């Protein structure tokens, strides 16, 4: 199957007074139609930025400084703003973290949905309204027809996020970029929203790039997962393999530091130190100062993703013997 | 073992009415929120008691009542046999305040950005007159920083020079300065990344072992709570619905709300497991449901649940407030 989205050696830079900050470097991955790819990492690892680059919403002065993003075979990272606008929403939908700020507080929910539908699809006002009602019903909002004429502040946090999901699905996009869709919600609501997102995307055949810092959400939802560290992908592979047999020491550390529900440990595995700032990324592998298995090569040469068991990891431990 | 903290029928009501003029002109009624509504529990010396629940359930209000940041509307907080709620509001509260400290959720908001770490940590020492003289203070602040894994030289830096995890360690060092026995930790790791959260949780556990500290640990993250606590109270809309020790609560949750919360946790080790979808949302605390406040979301609710409020009953070592459990229906 040809991939729906191909990200190829993507590099995002922020020019500053003190030189260029490389926020994303050498990011490569693909998403197949209907697939759910998780992107996980700690704050500042570059997960949200990757999503923003794909939907063409990098905040200036940030810019794509290298590499390519191809959607359905067409290059989209260099498209003019108006061209990109036609793709965004129609072919690539977006869901953001905070459901309150992603809805316009001055317009009714119905107006926002109908406007989105009519922008992208050639349907009449009445048809658009019917579609909007159907979308709200699909996302599990009771009394959808009456709710259509209410304003976002009349909805609870969980209900708002349902509206945002309905908006993202309004034009039947092939890909949805969901950036921390459940982080602002309570645990019991999180579970509802995640299962809703998963079900709807399956029904509509949309692929999802799910950005989150919650490994639990990733485990339950995704087919594959990319683990990011300091602006690069540290490991990428099938969810089960990454969780149960992580190949990169950072993934292993990350998994060990999460308190588990089914085992008792007196101490959690801890990764000492913190992720480096963008202007102080160490030479060689960015993780080397914190890595328990660091050796000479890690400090000098930067590893690219290489096959490691059933995943691919950017770690010299997995280099073929000959070149070590 | 003796109880260090005993909370008896604690209640806190907040007046959230519209301003006087609006009430007169728009004929609005007075409105009150029962943030904490008859909560009782005890914490044994040297143990960790955790309060869990969703946002708005009153866990943080309980924390603030315990350290005297709020005065209770009704009920008592007994600290080592002393009526703490009353004494903390009076001039005699200073000696007691020294024995209990609080760690807040947001390490960015809870440290004064214009004070160097030295001032932040030495303030409680000076305020309580525990260490005399700058030289001795410096030594003590250095020791405190070392006990949370920071360097003594860090005392001259400002909060913005530290990462989130390091700031939370500074908060812990400040809380430890007066040599307290009891620490109230209100979501101490919620603002932190998982790897940093592990560092902070490990430090808290080490300190508890070394100094015999007693913790009230507040969190919405059940996995974290399971890791740190000895016994757990589950709160829903200002009331405790279940109190049990850790093993019992996680192995055999009794209250339907506890079961629902446990089902809602995404579990990284059981990929693909179907969760029981949680129904409904937390009702508006301004207008809580009658009877058991959980009944609109509860799959086991019957007529009695809608009218009669269940009390906490002890059954097989677990305290549960549920008619269905009491009647043996679940």
Boltz contact constraints between the chains, C-beta under 6 A:
constraints:
  - contact:
      token1: [A, 42]
      token2: [B, 193]
      max_distance: 6.0
  - contact:
      token1: [A, 43]
      token2: [B, 193]
      max_distance: 6.0
  - contact:
      token1: [A, 156]
      token2: [B, 281]
      max_distance: 6.0
  - contact:
      token1: [A, 158]
      token2: [B, 281]
      max_distance: 6.0
  - contact:
      token1: [A, 186]
      token2: [B, 54]
      max_distance: 6.0
  - contact:
      token1: [A, 186]
      token2: [B, 55]
      max_distance: 6.0
  - contact:
      token1: [A, 187]
      token2: [B, 264]
      max_distance: 6.0
  - contact:
      token1: [A, 188]
      token2: [B, 264]
      max_distance: 6.0
  - contact:
      token1: [A, 188]
      token2: [B, 278]
      max_distance: 6.0
  - contact:
      token1: [A, 191]
      token2: [B, 264]
      max_distance: 6.0
  - contact:
      token1: [A, 191]
      token2: [B, 275]
      max_distance: 6.0
  - contact:
      token1: [A, 191]
      token2: [B, 278]
      max_distance: 6.0
  - contact:
      token1: [A, 192]
      token2: [B, 278]
      max_distance: 6.0
  - contact:
      token1: [A, 195]
      token2: [B, 277]
      max_distance: 6.0
  - contact:
      token1: [A, 215]
      token2: [B, 268]
      max_distance: 6.0
  - contact:
      token1: [A, 216]
      token2: [B, 266]
      max_distance: 6.0
  - contact:
      token1: [A, 216]
      token2: [B, 268]
      max_distance: 6.0
  - contact:
      token1: [A, 217]
      token2: [B, 266]
      max_distance: 6.0
  - contact:
      token1: [A, 219]
      token2: [B, 268]
      max_distance: 6.0
  - contact:
      token1: [A, 219]
      token2: [B, 271]
      max_distance: 6.0
  - contact:
      token1: [A, 220]
      token2: [B, 266]
      max_distance: 6.0
  - contact:
      token1: [A, 239]
      token2: [B, 271]
      max_distance: 6.0
  - contact:
      token1: [A, 240]
      token2: [B, 271]
      max_distance: 6.0
  - contact:
      token1: [A, 243]
      token2: [B, 268]
      max_distance: 6.0
  - contact:
      token1: [A, 257]
      token2: [B, 194]
      max_distance: 6.0
  - contact:
      token1: [A, 257]
      token2: [B, 195]
      max_distance: 6.0
  - contact:
      token1: [A, 257]
      token2: [B, 198]
      max_distance: 6.0
  - contact:
      token1: [A, 258]
      token2: [B, 194]
      max_distance: 6.0
  - contact:
      token1: [A, 259]
      token2: [B, 223]
      max_distance: 6.0
  - contact:
      token1: [A, 259]
      token2: [B, 224]
      max_distance: 6.0
  - contact:
      token1: [A, 259]
      token2: [B, 227]
      max_distance: 6.0
  - contact:
      token1: [A, 261]
      token2: [B, 223]
      max_distance: 6.0
  - contact:
      token1: [A, 261]
      token2: [B, 267]
      max_distance: 6.0
  - contact:
      token1: [A, 262]
      token2: [B, 269]
      max_distance: 6.0
  - contact:
      token1: [A, 267]
      token2: [B, 202]
      max_distance: 6.0
  - contact:
      token1: [A, 268]
      token2: [B, 198]
      max_distance: 6.0
  - contact:
      token1: [A, 268]
      token2: [B, 201]
      max_distance: 6.0
  - contact:
      token1: [A, 268]
      token2: [B, 202]
      max_distance: 6.0
  - contact:
      token1: [A, 270]
      token2: [B, 198]
      max_distance: 6.0
  - contact:
      token1: [A, 270]
      token2: [B, 199]
      max_distance: 6.0
  - contact:
      token1: [A, 270]
      token2: [B, 202]
      max_distance: 6.0
  - contact:
      token1: [A, 271]
      token2: [B, 195]
      max_distance: 6.0
  - contact:
      token1: [A, 274]
      token2: [B, 163]
      max_distance: 6.0
